[in-house]
Amino acid sequence: EGTMSKSPLPMVPVPAALETVLKEAANLLWCRHKNGSSSKGTLCSPRELVGRISAVDVRAPHPGYPNHNSSIMDGYAIKTSDLIGFRDDYNGNAQGNDQHEPSLDFVVVGKVYAGDEKPTAAFERNYRTAVYVTTGAVVPDGYDAVIPVEETVILENSHERPKMQIISSKVQSVLNTKPWTWIRTVGCDIPANYIVLSKGERIQPVHLALLTQVGLSLDDVRVNELIRIGILSTGNELTTGGSRGNAGVGKIPDVNRPLLLAQLSAYRNCETVDLGIVTDDEGRDVISKRLNDALWGQDGTYDESTRKSVDLLITTGGISMGEKDTIDDVFVQGMGGNVHFGRMNMKPGKPTTFITIDRKTRSGELLRKLIFALPGNPVSASVCTELLVRPCVDMMYYADINDFYDESVERKSCEKAYTEELERATFVRWAVENAFVHEEVMATLTSDVFLDRERPEYHRVSLERVPITDNQFAKNVNQQYTYKASSTGVQRSSRVLSLRNANGLMLLPRGGPLGCGFDVARKGTSFPVLLLSAFSESKSTRTLFKDSVHIKTTTIAELQHQPINGKINLGLLLCDSDNQSRLDDIMSEISQVSIRCLGGDARAVVLRKATISLLNEDSLTRQFSDIVNGPEMQGVDVIFVIVLTPHNFEEMGCSGIAFRAGLEVSHAVRPILAKSAHALALQVRKGAATQDGIAALFENVVGTVRDGTAVLVTCSDKGFENAVKSIGGSLRHVKAHILSQ
């Protein structure tokens, strides 16, 4: 990723780059909407439906399923109205103690088998009738219950129709038969107009069964159009695959195209177009024609052929400012493209360029194309595709401008001057905030990892999900699993092996004195990880841009709150539950422990000290708020709220007031937090418990206070030293950690 000359383009943080990409993709969707060219969906082969996204709501037609009344079992269909008169006679005989029970029989007037056309059955004007039906058979009109064949006997008579008689032990229960007993009624499984496939839902095999069941053709299902993406490799050094031994010195196989073609196909929201390889020696005219044909169609009219061209173009190589690189000239000078950024503050993938090109059709419609010019090293190209292209394509595939209008009706009615430009800006903001991004977890390193002193790193890791065996602990932290992250080895951007077995990108801060202040991410330290596995199938569980750990962590760390480079300013707040007389001595001891655990006097200083009595009858939350937000804690980076155990703790045992006090403190400080950090609280608790098992019962709270300018940590004096050590490495990047929870 080295360069031969200094780039004139500023280096942007990855979240800012992603936000730019999403904004331009949203503007593209807006243009299509205004052009009237928003997709209404497309048809595809029934064999290709599974995995696609439904473009419309699909409803069950009238009358629903089943479309006829059908028998649930073999038996006899009867009319429950025929039972009324017999029921009265039967009950009368029972009250008169008549020893002769009348028999309940029916004239059998027909037989219907499963698959028979809708039958008509004869009726006996003056007698009860029944129709023999098999399981799944249509129940004739006028009949509203089925008596199981096991409860009947047949009385044969050669001169008359056969009769069905209810066996004597079942007469009472049959007389109590309700209408529609043992019958599947019309629409009972799927009512008419019921949505069997929702707009925006990913089609699964069960949907094919439902659609077929209600009588709809799979050939008529409309699905979202796949985003067409062209992949082009550039460079004189590239050869096609399979040429080992014949390529010559200085040649390398083109790994990027097969890698990205497969990677993009796995996203299931796009179709890829292999544009092959162009060499620098082919010249600007040849390269320009190849790209123009891909972007705008071979006839150059920008009309119907353009709609069949690629929506998005990815090039790899040729953008690292080498003397023979020509891609920038072709896109910017030749096509009038707009370069939004040309470098990203990340490793790997620094020389990444994002370009948009706008052109008008003959009818005046504005068309927009998105171009990602990615580095030539395969790992860089793959990671940048994951970080930028994937969310972009996902927005283009899923976003529906009608959802925006549904959500904005109330807002628009309240805004008198709701101009089209304001509407567009509002849509773009809405689309970006609600764009799907990577799912995220916090994971603990299984080994030390050296940090890069120049840029933050997206370190390829293999994640292992580990169950939390302490049930009470799991209940308190509201999770059942933690994650361990193992590095995939040397992270060189040419080393494709670093992608093997990688299922996450760990967000590691920039190291050194200009970064987080340390050079090694130690084993046991937790960092956010972006998951590389397929996005969740359920929209309700997917991560939105506005809620992303990645966005908040890196944006704050890189743009607003740089890691603390000097000493960490500490504030200590002791919570006394039994008027201890040694508060000054205790404060001195805790101060020394804090400084020692955080690296000594050169790295930490206790700037503020305060005490609070838990016996005070005033509101505990108000007391904490006054101290934390007042001059007593002014200028501190981290506030440790330490709950002191009573001096006679050993005599009182685990049920003493120390634990009630800890609970009170936790509840009291939560209302003053700007944002909670449950993962760090868990880390504090685990650290304390390694020193003193009793500390595992203490409820720890970690979060930001004072508008995010300081971090508050509650803990017990039991296990305090190891609690501080457990998050010591995180405190120099602590604001990023807090905002990532």
Buried (B, 14 or more C-beta within 10 A) or exposed (E): BEBEEEBEBEBBBBBBBBBBBBBBBBBBBBBBBBBEEBBEBEEBEBEEBBEBBBBBEBBBEEEBBBBBBBBBBBBBBBBBEBBEEBBEEBEEBEEEEEEEEEEBBBBBBBBBEEEEEEBEBEEEEEEBBBBBBBBBBBBBEEBBBBBBBEBBEBBEEEEEBBBBBBEEEBBBEBBEBEEBBBBBBBBBBBBBEBEBBEBBBBBBEEBBEBBEBBEBEBEEBBBBBBBBBBBBBBBBBBBEEEEEEEBEEEBEBBBBBBBBBEBBEEBBBBEBBEBEBBBBEBEEEEBBEBBBBBBBBEEEEBBEBBBEBBBBBBBBBBBBBBEEBBBBEBBBEBBEBEBBBBBBBBBBBBBBBBBBBBBEBEEEBBBBBBBBBBBBBBBBBBBBBBBBBBBBBBBBBBBBBEBBEEEBEEEEEEEEEBEEEEBBBBBBEBBBEBBBBBBBBBBBBBEEBEBBEBBBBBBBBBBBEEEBEEEEBBEBBEBEEBBBBBBBBEBEBBBBEBBEEBBBBBBBBBBBEEBBBBEEBEEBBBBBBBBBEEBEEEEEEBBBBBEBBBBBBBBBBBEEBBBBEEBBBBBBBBBBBBEBEEBEEBBEEBBEBBBBBBBEEEBBBBBBBBBBBBEEEEEBBEBBBBBBBEEBBEEBBBBBBBBBBBEEBEEBEEEBBBBEBBBBBBEBBBEBBBBBBBBBBBBBBBBBBBBBEBBBBBBBBBBBBBEBEBBBBBBBBBBBBBBBBBBBBBBBBBBBBBBBB
